[in-house]
Amino acid sequence: MRRISFVRPACGLGVCVLLLLPSPGRHASAQSLAHEDPVLRAIWDQAMENSRIRPMAQALLDSIGPRLTGSPQMKRAQDWAVGMLESWGVDAGVEDYGTWVGWDRGISHIDLVEPRVRSLEGRILAWSPGTGGTPVEGPVVAVPAAEGTGDFQSFLETVDGRYVMLSYPEPSCRPDEQWEEFALPGSYQRMREEREEAEQAWNRYLQSTGMSQRELPRALEAAGALGVITSNWPGSYGTTRVFSAYTQETPTFELSCEDYGLVYRLAANGQGPVLRVTAEAEFLGEVPVGNVIGMIPGTELPDEYVMVSAHFDSWEGGSGATDNGTGSVLMLEAMRILTEVYPNPRRTLLIGLWNGEEQGLNGSRAFVEDHPEITANLQALFNQDNGTGRVVNMSASGFIDAGASLARWLSRVPSEVTGYIDFQFPGNPSSGGTDHAAFVCVPAPGFNLGALSWDYGSHTWHTHRDTFDKLSFDDLKNNAVLVASLVYLASEDPERVSRETRSVIRGRGGQPGEWPTCRPAARRSAESPRM
């Protein structure tokens, strides 16, 4: 992996104001762009008639797949992205910022073998040990509904040679909206109350152990458990959230809501469930991690920058499609379009495909720390994270006068694109959650492009259903027009975007707050509280 070199330069009190943009009917339409601006017209044509989003997404999501930080799949994906950028004439490479624990998944398979045979839907979690590729059979025990650390210590004495169920068993894996629509009067309410009471009791018991979410699995492992079984159901059919393991020698694996409930009921009713788990996983030690960075040098103002970005890493239960393959492919498509229609930009254009976002925005925070010359001269950064939908929300991120620049640019983007967008000026600064926050805290003008849900939160966010088939390509083409147009207009704008910040108000009581403080990047896995 090579490091990109950048040319270094030689050298209040806010009020929330609603900016009145031209109505959608007065925006430039796609048809009028040929007369208004040939570059904007060409952006529309490239995005709509010559889109490369589908083949890029298919190659990334189907062939390479998920991109866990520190995994060989992430390196493959980064090499692929660098190759795409270089094929369009963009100077690109991977800029290392640290190291992370390397881990490579192999095959994992979970079977119920007693009291009946059934192959279960599940997999080991990220950074879980495997079984050496050999089947390991054992009985199953669930955490008891007891109170107090003394009870837990007694329970630990029973787990040797057993798989332990550590998650609350959902009483029903039907979404709540089905209960509301079909249940008899009072049935849904009773189910909800019983579920809430049982879940609270389960959580009280786990809390009474005095151990954290990280410490509990390790205590079970130390007591001789064969493995830890989890399930994290977001409330929609067939989905399970997939995060990371905390065990170090025995596997931690998840089961679907339905199969977790099956195994739990068998154990709770004394029906002797036995599981056979086969899992391959390899720890690779500390491996280099970095961000994909691409650059098109500016012709008039090479030391000023317009940047697009998205996080490239993902959890690895699915394919990392809407979180955040879509944002990454969108930004690649925007750069491709710009190389075709705007090859000699006024300001330098950058793309950042961040690593380590899922572990705390580490890639973008490291970039900000390593490149003060860029953040000091940043005209604008446009970041997209949350899914496949068309962009419907934009904010000036708390920069009081930046709304004027955004409004000026957006008024020239086709109404077919901007007509969906709800604008919030000046908005509030983000302190985390998406990578533009790493820039906003500086403060540097970073703007997030919020997408239409497409049930992102309930169906694809961090689930094993986050796959290629969930993509909406018409929405992504819409977003390509928006991003490429904003980059072009920001690059050409004779005015610099204002960095004046608003006074931050927190909470319903209107209490004064502070502008977010930049947090340091974790540059080694040992520095991360999430590992």
N, C-alpha and C positions, 0 to 999 in steps of 0.2 A: 504494500500500500504506500502510495507516495503522498507527500504533503504539498498542498497548494501554497504557493507564495503570493502574497499580496503586496502591491506597491504602496508603501506608506507615504502619506503626505509630507512635504518638506516642513512643513511647519509643525401662586398667588391666590391670590384669592379668586376662585372660579365661580361662575354662575352657570347653571344648566340652561342652555338656550336651545330652543327648537329652531333648526334651520329649515326654511321653506325651500325645498327643491322644486324644480319644475314638475308639474303633474305628469303622470305617465304619458298622457296624450301629447305633451309638449316635448318629451324627450326625443332625441334622434332615434328614428326607427332604423332597422337594418337596411331597408331599401334606400333611405336617404344618405347613408354613409358614403356611397360612391361619389356624391356631390360634395359632401362635407370634408371628408378626410380619407384619402386612398388607403392609408395604413389601417385605419379602423375597419374599412371595408374588407381589406385583405385578411385581417384577423378573423372577421366573421366567416369569410369563405373558407379559410383554412380549418377553423374549428368545426364548422357544420358540414362541409363537403369533403374534407380531406383528413378527418379525425384519425389519430393513431391510438386513441385511448383504449379501444377494445383489444387490439392485439397486444399492446403493452401490458394491460391488466391481465390478460390470459397468461402471458409468459411469466409474469411476476407471481401471480397468485396460484396458478395451477402447477406450473413446472418447478418454480423455486419454492413457493409456499410461505409458511410463516417465518418471521425474522426475529427470533429471540436474541436479545443482546448477548454477544459472546458466542453465538452458535455458528457453525459452518454455513448454515443457510443465510445468515445475515451477511457473511462475507461474499457468498455467491450473489446475493441481491445487490450488494454495493458494487461489485465488479460489473454486473449487468447494467446498473444505472450509469456508471462511469462510461461504459462502452456506448450506451445510447447517446449520452451527452456529447462525447467525442465524435460520434458519427455525424452529428449536426454542426460540428466545428466549435463546440464549446470547450474551453480549457477546463478540465475536470480531474478530480482525484479524490482520494480519501484522506482526510486530515485527522490524524490520530490525536486523541486527547487524554488517553489513559489506558487502563487495562480492566478487564472484567473476568469473572469466572466463566471459563468456556465449558460448554455442555452440548452433547450431541444425542438426540433421541434416536432410539431404534424402534423395533416393534414392541408394542405392549398389548397384552391380551388378558382379559379377566373372565373367568368362567365360574358359574355356580355348578358344583358337582354333586352336592347333597343338599336337601333331600330329593332334588331332581336336577336334571341337567339343563342349563340355559347359558348361552353366551351373553354376557352383560355388556351394556354400552358404557364404556369408560376408558380411561387412559391414565398413565402416571402424569403427575404435574411437572411443570418446568423445574429443572435443577433437582429432580428426584433421583435418588439412587435406583438402580434396577435390581433384578434378581440374578444377574449374570447370564441372562438369556435362558435359564433353566426354570421349569415349572416349580413353584413352591405352593404346596397345599397346606391349608390350616383352617380350623374352626373360627367362628366370628363371635365377637362379644361387643355389646354396645355400652357406652358410658351410662352408668346407672342414674336413675332419678333420685339422687341422694343429696344431702346438704353437708358442707363442711370439708375441710382439708383432710381430717382424719378418715372420712369415708373414702376419699380419693386415694389416700395412701393404701388403704385396704384393697381398693380396686386394682391398684398397680400390681399387687401381688398375684393377681389372677390373669394377667395379660400375656404371660410368657407363652410363646408358641401360638399366639392367636392374632388374627386381624382385628383391629379396634375401630369401631364406627364413632367418629368424633363430631359429626354434624347433626343438627336437628332434623328429624325425619318429617317431611311435610305430610300432613294427613290426606291431602289431595293435590295432584299435579295438574288439575284443571285450572286455567286462568280464572281469576275472580269474575271477569265479565261474563263468563258462562254461568257461574253460580247466580249472578244477579239476574240473568235473562231467563234461566230455566228452573231454578229451584222453587220448591213449595214455599209459601209464605213463612217466614221465620227461619227457614232452613239455612240460608246463607248467613244470616246474622249469628245463629248458633255455631255454625262452623267457624266463623271468624273469631268469635269469642273464645271457643275452645282452643283454637289454634294459637291465639295470642297468649292465653294463659299457659299452655304447654310450652311454647317457645320461650316465654319469660322464665319459667321454671328451669328449663334446660340451660339457658344462659346464666341464671343465678348460680347454678351448680358449677359451671365452668369457671365463673368468676370467683367462687368461693375457694377454688383450689389455690388462688394466689398466683397463678401462672399466666403468662401472656399467651397470645395466639402462637407465638414462635416457640415458647417453652413447653407447652403441652405435648406437641408431637415428639419432641426430643425426650421428654420424661417417659412417654410410652415406649419409645425406641430403647431407652436405657433399661427399661424394665423387661425387655425381651420380646416385645410385640413383633410379629412378622411384618407388619405394615400398618399404615393409617389410612382409613377410608373416609373420604369427604364427599360432600355434595353441596353446591352453592347454586340454588335455583332462583332465577330472576323473576319468575312469575308467568312465563309464557311457555306454551307447548314446546317440548323437545329441546329446551335450551339449558345449558349449564355454564356458569362462569368458571373460567379456568385461569388460575393464577400460579403461584409457586409453592414448592415444598420446603419444609424446614428440617426434615429428617436428613441424616448424614450417611447412614449405612443401610437402612431398610426403606422400601418404597412407600411413597405417599401417592395415592391415586384417587381419582374422583369417579363417581358413578352418576348416571342420569338420575333425575328426580324419581322416576318410576322404578328403576332398578335398585336405587338406594333404599327406597321404601320397602321393596320386596324383601331384600336381605335383612333389613331391620326387623320387619314383622316376623320373619322366620326365627330370628334370634330371640326376640322378645317373647315369643310363644313357645320357646323351648323345642323348636323343630330342627335343630342341629344343622344350620347352614355351614357348608364347607366351600371355601373358594380355592381356585387354582389360579395363581397369578404368574404370568410370564412377562418379563420386561427387560429390554435392553436399553442401557444408557451408559454414556461414557463422559467422565469429567476430564477436561482438557487442560486444567490449570489456568493460570491467569493469561489471557490472550489480549492482544491489542484491540482497542475499540476506537472508532472514529466516525466522523460525519462525511457524507458525500457533499463536496462543495464544487460548484461550477461557476464559471465567470465569463462574461462577454465584456471586454474592456470598453469604457466610454470614450467617445471621440473628442468631446469638448470639456467635460468635467469628469475625468477618470477617477478622481479622488472623492467623488460623491457616489452614493450607492442606492439602488433600488433592489430589493431582495424579495424572493418568494421562498416559502418554506413549508415543510410538513414533516411529521416524524415518520421515519422509515421502519423503526423497530415495531414489533408486535408481541403479544402473547402468542403461544403456539398451539393452542387447542384446535383452532380452525386454520384459515389461510391468511388471517390478518387483512381481510378485504376492506371493510369499511373503517377499520381502525388499525392502520391508516393507509392501506394500499391505495385507496381512492384519492386521498389528499396528495400522496406522493406521485401517483401517475398524473394527476391534474397538473402539478407543478412542472413535471417533465414535459407534458404536452404544451404548457404555456411557453416554456423555453424553446421547444421545437418550433412553435408558431413564430416566435419572435426572431429566431434565426432566419426564417423564411422571409418575413415581411419587414423586419426592423433590424438588419444585421449590423448597423453602425449606430448604436444608441448614443444619446447625448451624455448620459451618466452611465457608470458601470452597472451592469446587471449581474446579480448573484442568485444562485439557488442553493439552499441548504436542505438536505434530507437528513434529519437528525437521528442519532442513535440515542439509546438510553432514556427516551421520554417516559417509558412505563416505570422506570426506576427513579423518577423525580426530575425530569427535564434536564438530565445531565449533559446531553450533547449540545443543546442550545445554550445552556448556561456556560459550558466550557468555551464555546465559540465566542460568546460575549466577553468572557474574561480574557481570552487570548487575542481579541481584535478590537481594542478600544478605538483604533483609528477608523474602523468601519462604523461602529455605533456612534461615534462622534460626528460622522459625516453621512449618516443614514437619512435619505430622503423619506423612505417608507419601507416597511416590511409587511407583506401580506401572507398570513398563515392560515391553513385550513386543516381541520382535524376530524370533525365529528360526522363522518359518514358520507354516503353516496348522493344525498339530496342536493337540489339546487340551493344556492346561497339565498337565505331569507333574512339574515340579521347581520348588521354591521354597526360598529360603534367607533367613535373617535378615541376610545381607550382613556378618556379623561384629559386629553390634550385640548384645551379650550378652543384654540383657533385652528386646529387641524381640520375641524369640520368644514371650514371654508374650502380647503384644498380638496378634501374628499368630495364635497358637493360639486365643485367645479369639474372634477374628473368624471364623476358618476353621471352628470348631466349630459355627457357626450357618449356614454355607453348606450347601446341600443335599448329601447324601452322593453323589448322582448325579454331582456335580462333583468334590468333594474326594476321593472314593474312588480317583482316579487319581494323586493327587499324592504325591510323595516329598518329605518335609520335612527340611531340614537346618538345625538350630539349634545354635550361632549361625552356622555357615557361615563363609565368608571374604569379605573385601571384594574387589570387582572393581576392577582398575586400568585397564580399558579393554575394548574390544570391543562393549559395549552402552552405551546412553546413561545408564542408572542410575549408571554409574561416575562420571559428572560430578558427581553429588550425593553419592555415598558418600564421596568424598575430602574433603568439607567439614569434618567428617562430618555428613551429613544422611541420614535414613532412606529410602534408595531401594532398592526390591526388584524384582528381575527375575522375570518369569514365563516359565519355560523350557518349551518346547512339545515334544510328541512329534515325532519326526524326520520321518516321511513321506519318507525319503530326501532330506531338505533338503540335506545337505552334498554329496551326490554328484550330485543331479539338478537342483536349482533355485537353489542359492546362487550368485549372480553368473553365471548362465548365461542363454543366450538361450531356454531352455525355461521360464523363470520367468513363466508366463502364467496367465490366469484359470482354465483347465481344471484346474489343479493344486490348486484350493481344495477343502477339506473343510468344507462348511457346517454339518454337525452338530457338528463339533469347534469351530467358531467360535461357534456358539450356546452351547455349553457354556462357552466362555471369557467370553462376554458376561455370563452369570449370575455367574461368579466375579468379574470385574472390578467390575461394578456393585454387587454385594453387598459386596465389600471396601471400596469407596469409601464406601458408605452407613454401614457399621459403623465405619470409621475416623473418619468425620465425627461420628458420634453418641457415640463413646467418651468418657466423662468424663475418662479418663486420657490424658496425653501419652505418646507413644512414647519410650522411653529411647534416648539417644544414646551410652551407655557402650559403648566399643569393646573388643574382645578384643585380647590380645597375638597378633600375627600370627606364624604358623609357616610357614616356607618349606622346601620340599624334603623328601626322605625322611629326611634326617638330623635333622630337627626343629630347624633353625637358626632363631633369632629373626629376624623381619623387621620392616619398618616399615609403618605404615598408608599407603596410597597417597597420593601428593602430587598435588594438582590441577594439571593441565597447562593452559596458556593456550590459548584458542581462536585458531585462525588466522582472522583477519577479512578477509584479502585473499588471493587465490590466490598472490601472490608470497611470502607467509609460510609456505606449505605445502610440506613436503618431498616431497609426493606429486604436485606439479604441475611 
